[in-house]
Amino acid sequence: MKLTPSRRLYGFGAILLVALTICSRNFSRTGEASFFIPLAVAGVAYLLAIRELLSTPEFPHRVIVIGLVLAALWHLPFLLTPSASDDDVHRYVWDGRMQRLGYNPYIVVPSDPTLGGLHTPETRALNNPDVPSPYPAGAQLFFRAITAIHESVFALKVAFVVCDWAIVLVLLDILRRGRQGAHWVLAFAWNPLLAMEVAGSGHIDIVGVLLLSVSLAALVRRWRAVAALTFGLAVSVKLLPIVLMPLYWRRVRMRDAALAAIVVGLLYVPFFNHGRIPIGSLGTYVQRFRFNDPVFATLERVTAPQVVAGLAVLVGFLTAIWMRRKSAEGSADAFAWPMAASLLCAPVVYPWYLLWLLPFIRSTSTVPIMIWTLSIIPTYYVWHLRIVGRPWLVPYWIMMLEYGSVAVAAAIIALRRITRSAALQCSADRVE
């Protein structure tokens, strides 16, 4: 029996299903061998699937449907798996609860003894209880809306998975309008980080990713007001996409940008504290929080952390300006690289931060980013180190593996482009 690209893709999907299902059953053992081994198998299967997507111009419609069904199947066990007691989703429940009880999450501190009676079993063990919330207003209102329906970690995780699959629908529309193969939606849906960090741990980032995907779809359709508004809302969930502003310059009208700014400003009105725009523990985050940050750590030795954080934003802006000049309007690559460049220089680079990049990686030029979404997986080892009493630091060898893999992939792609360009020039000279 001949192994066609479709059959190979089915095989890789089956491997992902088995490996990620096993991984979900060991989700509480993050960083241990029983967690890493199936996850490593899933990562290899994902890379092999990406190779099939790159080498095959088009797949039958049924392959895409079956691929999405497989992704839904391995999302389910992660959704039903309880989150760790200190996962961010418990903070989300607390923030939503505080708003509904009339408190400002940017002011109240969860560890305050006077608030002890307001905790629930799901919020009592939230992480970093000594600081108020750092999440922007869009995220806060999302927490409030979902906890108003049902105040639980599970309700938030269900909402995040709904956003996850809404992105699939948006991507299918973008791919169809861009005349790209619909099979590229599997590059998003099959990435192991998606199931673990959305259905498993539950992270608000996926809400911002959905809004940013809608913004790109609106740009493609020339719906300028929608593009500006959803971009502003994405920034109000997490600040990372703000580096993409140059991509919107002269592609949305000034009145659309003003509308977006007004709407985002109004989101903060319920949280005003003596007329000031609240930032919660954002300053503490930049000053004190560190994880997987080789570039930031190096620069912080010579200047203040606030300056380095500003440089991270600047790097993203400059990358966006460069991508705007060389990429077509609505290019997915142009959305991926500025955020990736900014994250590379950030003080904290958790695996779920790379969720922002997933909908925009579907070409050879973004292969290094695809590699990064997998090479970052060894950082989960730090969770195991913390359990055994070791410092909350990513070992040097893990960072070398993570960022070295990305650098090697980028170098190989650059070398191939140079070689191909030289070969084309040589052929042109011969013709002349």
C-alpha positions in Angstrom: 0.0 0.0 0.0 1.4 3.3 -1.1 1.9 5.9 1.7 0.3 9.0 0.2 0.8 12.4 1.9 -2.8 12.1 3.3 -2.1 8.7 4.8 1.1 10.0 6.3 -0.7 12.9 7.8 -3.3 10.6 9.3 -0.5 8.6 10.8 1.1 11.6 12.4 -2.3 12.7 13.7 -2.9 9.3 15.3 0.6 9.5 17.0 -0.3 12.9 18.3 -3.6 11.6 19.6 -2.0 8.7 21.5 1.0 10.7 22.8 -1.0 13.8 24.0 -3.7 11.6 25.6 -0.9 9.9 27.6 0.6 13.3 28.4 -2.7 14.5 29.7 -2.9 11.6 32.1 0.5 12.7 33.5 -0.3 16.4 33.5 0.0 16.7 37.2 3.6 15.4 36.9 4.8 18.3 34.8 8.6 18.1 34.2 8.9 14.4 35.0 9.8 11.7 32.5 6.2 10.4 32.3 5.2 13.8 31.1 8.1 14.6 28.8 8.4 11.3 26.9 4.9 11.4 25.3 5.2 15.1 24.8 8.5 14.6 22.9 6.9 12.0 20.7 4.1 14.5 20.0 6.6 17.2 19.1 8.4 14.9 16.6 5.1 13.9 15.1 4.1 17.6 14.8 7.3 18.5 13.0 6.9 15.6 10.5 3.3 16.8 9.9 4.6 20.3 9.2 7.0 18.8 6.7 4.0 17.2 4.9 2.1 20.5 5.0 5.1 22.3 3.4 5.7 19.7 0.7 2.0 19.1 -0.4 0.2 22.0 -2.1 -3.3 20.7 -1.3 -5.0 18.0 0.8 -8.5 16.6 0.3 -11.2 18.3 2.4 -11.8 15.1 4.4 -8.2 15.1 5.6 -8.7 18.5 7.1 -12.0 17.5 8.7 -10.5 14.3 10.2 -7.4 16.3 11.4 -9.6 18.7 13.3 -11.6 15.9 14.8 -8.4 14.3 16.0 -7.4 17.6 17.6 -10.7 17.9 19.3 -10.3 14.4 20.7 -6.9 15.1 22.3 -8.2 18.4 23.7 -10.9 16.7 25.7 -8.7 14.8 28.2 -6.7 18.0 28.9 -10.0 19.9 29.4 -11.1 17.3 31.9 -7.8 17.2 33.8 -7.7 19.5 36.9 -5.3 22.4 36.6 -2.4 22.7 39.0 -3.3 24.6 42.2 -0.9 27.5 41.3 -1.9 27.9 37.6 -2.8 31.3 36.4 -6.4 30.3 35.9 -7.0 30.3 39.6 -6.0 34.0 39.6 -8.5 34.5 36.9 -11.3 33.1 39.1 -10.2 35.4 41.9 -10.1 38.5 39.7 -13.6 37.8 38.4 -14.9 37.1 41.9 -13.4 40.3 43.3 -15.1 42.4 40.6 -18.5 40.8 41.2 -18.1 41.4 44.9 -17.3 45.1 44.3 -13.5 45.1 44.7 -10.9 46.4 42.4 -8.5 43.6 41.4 -5.8 46.1 40.6 -5.8 47.1 44.3 -6.7 44.1 46.4 -3.9 41.7 47.4 -5.1 38.0 47.6 -2.9 37.3 50.7 -4.4 40.2 52.7 -5.7 38.5 55.9 -8.8 40.7 55.9 -9.9 39.1 52.6 -9.4 35.5 53.8 -13.1 34.9 54.0 -13.6 35.8 50.3 -11.5 33.0 49.1 -12.9 29.8 47.6 -11.1 26.4 47.5 -10.1 27.2 43.9 -8.6 30.6 44.7 -6.9 29.8 48.0 -3.8 28.5 46.4 -3.4 31.0 43.5 0.1 32.0 42.5 1.9 35.2 43.6 -0.7 36.1 46.2 1.4 39.0 47.5 0.7 41.2 44.5 -2.5 42.5 42.9 -3.5 41.5 39.4 -1.3 42.5 36.4 -3.9 41.7 33.7 -5.2 44.5 31.4 -8.9 45.6 31.5 -10.1 43.5 28.6 -8.9 40.3 30.4 -10.5 41.5 33.6 -13.9 42.0 32.1 -13.6 38.6 30.4 -12.9 37.0 33.8 -15.9 38.8 35.2 -18.2 37.7 32.4 -17.3 34.0 32.6 -17.4 33.8 36.4 -20.8 35.5 36.3 -22.0 32.5 34.3 -20.2 29.9 36.5 -17.5 30.7 39.0 -15.0 27.9 38.4 -11.7 27.0 36.8 -13.6 24.5 34.5 -15.9 27.2 33.2 -12.9 29.4 32.2 -11.2 26.5 30.5 -14.3 25.7 28.5 -14.5 29.4 27.4 -10.8 29.3 26.4 -11.4 26.1 24.3 -14.3 27.8 22.6 -12.0 30.6 21.7 -9.5 28.1 20.5 -12.0 26.6 18.0 -13.3 30.0 17.0 -9.7 30.7 15.8 -9.9 27.6 13.6 -12.9 29.0 11.9 -11.3 32.4 11.4 -8.1 30.8 10.0 -10.1 28.8 7.5 -11.7 32.0 6.3 -8.2 33.7 6.1 -6.7 30.8 4.2 -9.6 30.6 1.8 -9.5 34.3 1.0 -5.7 34.2 0.6 -5.9 31.2 -1.7 -3.7 29.2 0.6 -4.3 25.5 1.4 -6.9 25.0 4.1 -4.6 22.2 5.5 -2.5 24.9 7.1 -5.1 25.2 9.8 -3.6 22.0 11.2 -0.3 23.8 11.9 -2.3 25.7 14.5 -4.7 23.0 15.7 -2.1 20.3 16.1 0.5 22.2 18.0 1.0 20.5 21.4 1.2 23.8 23.2 -2.4 24.5 22.3 -4.0 21.5 24.0 -1.7 21.8 27.1 -1.9 25.5 27.7 -5.5 26.2 26.6 -7.5 23.1 27.4 -5.0 21.9 30.1 -3.8 24.9 32.1 -6.2 27.5 30.8 -4.6 30.8 29.8 -6.2 34.1 28.9 -3.7 34.6 26.0 -6.0 32.5 23.7 -8.7 35.2 24.0 -6.3 37.8 22.7 -5.1 35.5 20.0 -8.7 35.1 18.8 -9.2 38.9 18.7 -5.9 39.4 16.8 -6.8 36.7 14.3 -10.2 38.4 13.7 -8.3 41.6 13.2 -6.1 40.0 10.5 -9.2 38.5 8.9 -10.8 42.0 8.9 -7.7 43.5 7.3 -7.9 41.0 4.5 -11.5 41.8 4.0 -10.8 45.6 4.2 -13.1 45.9 7.2 -11.0 48.7 8.7 -13.1 49.6 11.7 -13.4 46.0 12.8 -9.6 45.5 12.2 -8.8 48.5 14.4 -11.3 47.6 17.1 -10.3 44.0 17.5 -6.7 44.9 17.5 -7.3 47.3 20.4 -9.3 44.7 22.2 -6.4 42.2 21.7 -4.0 44.7 23.3 -6.5 45.1 26.2 -6.2 41.3 26.9 -2.3 41.2 26.9 0.0 44.0 25.9 2.3 41.9 23.6 0.5 42.7 20.2 1.0 46.4 20.7 4.2 46.0 18.8 2.1 45.3 15.6 0.9 48.9 15.4 3.1 49.7 12.4 1.2 47.1 10.4 -2.0 49.1 10.8 -0.5 52.5 9.8 -2.4 53.8 6.8 -4.3 50.5 6.5 -6.9 51.7 8.9 -8.4 55.1 9.0 -7.7 57.6 11.8 -11.3 57.6 12.9 -11.1 53.8 13.2 -8.0 54.0 15.3 -9.6 56.7 17.4 -12.7 54.5 17.9 -10.5 51.6 19.0 -8.6 53.9 21.5 -11.8 55.2 23.0 -13.3 51.7 23.4 -10.1 50.4 25.1 -10.1 53.5 27.3 -13.7 52.9 28.3 -12.8 49.3 29.4 -10.6 50.8 32.1 -13.3 53.2 33.5 -14.6 50.6 36.0 -11.1 50.2 37.5 -10.1 53.9 37.9 -8.4 54.6 41.2 -8.6 58.3 42.1 -8.7 59.2 38.5 -5.6 57.2 37.5 -5.4 54.4 35.0 -4.6 51.3 37.0 -1.7 48.9 36.2 -1.9 46.6 39.2 1.4 44.6 39.6 2.6 45.3 36.0 5.6 47.3 37.4 6.4 44.5 39.8 6.3 42.1 36.9 8.9 44.0 35.0 11.0 44.6 38.1 10.9 41.2 39.7 9.6 38.4 37.6 12.1 36.4 35.5 11.9 33.2 33.5 13.7 31.9 30.4 15.1 35.3 29.6 18.7 35.1 28.3 18.6 38.3 26.3 16.9 40.3 29.0 19.2 39.0 31.7 22.2 39.9 29.6 21.1 43.5 29.0 19.9 43.9 32.6 23.5 43.7 33.7 24.2 47.1 32.1 20.9 49.0 32.5 17.7 49.2 34.4 15.0 46.5 33.8 12.5 49.2 32.8 14.9 50.3 30.0 15.4 46.7 28.8 11.6 46.2 28.8 11.3 49.3 26.6 14.0 47.9 24.3 12.0 44.7 24.0 9.0 46.7 22.8 11.2 48.8 20.5 12.6 45.6 18.9 9.1 44.5 18.2 8.2 47.8 16.6 11.2 47.9 14.4 10.6 44.4 13.3 7.0 45.3 12.4 8.2 48.3 10.4 10.6 46.1 8.5 8.0 43.4 7.9 5.5 46.0 6.7 8.0 47.1 4.0 8.7 43.6 2.7 5.4 41.8 3.2 2.0 42.1 1.6 -0.9 43.5 3.5 -2.4 40.8 5.7 0.7 38.7 5.7 0.7 36.2 8.5 4.5 36.3 8.6 4.3 40.0 9.3 2.2 39.3 12.4 4.4 36.5 13.7 7.9 37.9 13.6 7.4 41.2 15.5 5.8 39.4 18.4 8.5 36.7 18.3 11.3 39.3 18.3 9.7 41.2 21.3 9.2 38.0 23.2 12.9 37.0 22.6 13.9 40.1 24.6 11.2 39.9 27.3 11.9 39.3 31.0 9.5 36.4 31.1 9.0 33.8 28.3 6.6 31.2 29.5 5.6 28.5 27.0 2.0 29.8 26.7 3.2 33.2 25.6 4.0 31.5 22.2 0.3 30.9 21.8 0.2 34.4 20.3 2.4 33.1 17.4 0.5 29.9 16.5 -2.1 31.3 14.0 0.6 33.0 12.0 3.1 30.3 11.3 2.3 28.7 8.0 5.3 29.2 5.7 9.0 28.2 5.4 10.1 31.6 6.7 8.3 30.9 10.0 9.8 27.5 10.5 12.2 28.8 13.2 9.1 30.0 15.2 7.5 26.6 14.7 10.7 25.1 16.1 10.6 27.5 19.1 7.1 26.3 20.0 8.6 22.9 20.5 12.1 23.7 21.8 10.5 25.7 24.6 8.9 22.5 26.0 12.0 21.5 28.1 11.5 24.6 30.2 8.6 22.6 31.9 11.4 20.9 33.8 11.6 23.9 36.0 8.2 22.9 37.5 9.7 19.7 38.6 12.8 21.5 40.0 10.5 23.7 42.1 8.7 20.6 43.6 12.0 19.1 44.7 13.1 22.4 46.3 15.4 23.7 43.6 15.4 27.4 42.4 12.9 28.7 39.9 15.5 29.1 37.2 15.7 27.6 33.7 19.0 25.6 33.6 21.6 27.0 31.2 21.7 23.8 29.1 17.9 24.0 28.5 18.1 27.6 27.3 21.0 26.5 25.0 18.9 23.7 23.6 15.8 26.0 23.2 17.3 29.0 21.6 20.1 27.1 19.8 17.5 25.0 18.0 15.8 28.2 16.8 19.2 29.7 15.7 20.2 26.6 13.8 16.8 26.5 12.0 17.1 30.1 11.0 20.7 29.6 9.8 19.7 26.7 7.6 16.8 28.5 6.0 19.0 31.6 5.4 21.7 29.4 3.9 19.3 27.7 1.6 17.9 31.1 0.4 21.4 32.4 -0.3 22.3 29.2 -2.2 19.1 29.3 -4.2 19.6 32.9 -5.0 23.2 32.3 -6.1 22.0 29.4 -8.3 19.3 31.5 -9.9 21.9 34.3 -10.6 24.3 31.8 -12.1 21.6 30.4 -14.4 20.6 34.0 -15.5 24.3 34.8 -16.3 24.5 31.7 -18.5 21.4 32.6 -20.4 22.9 36.0 -21.1 
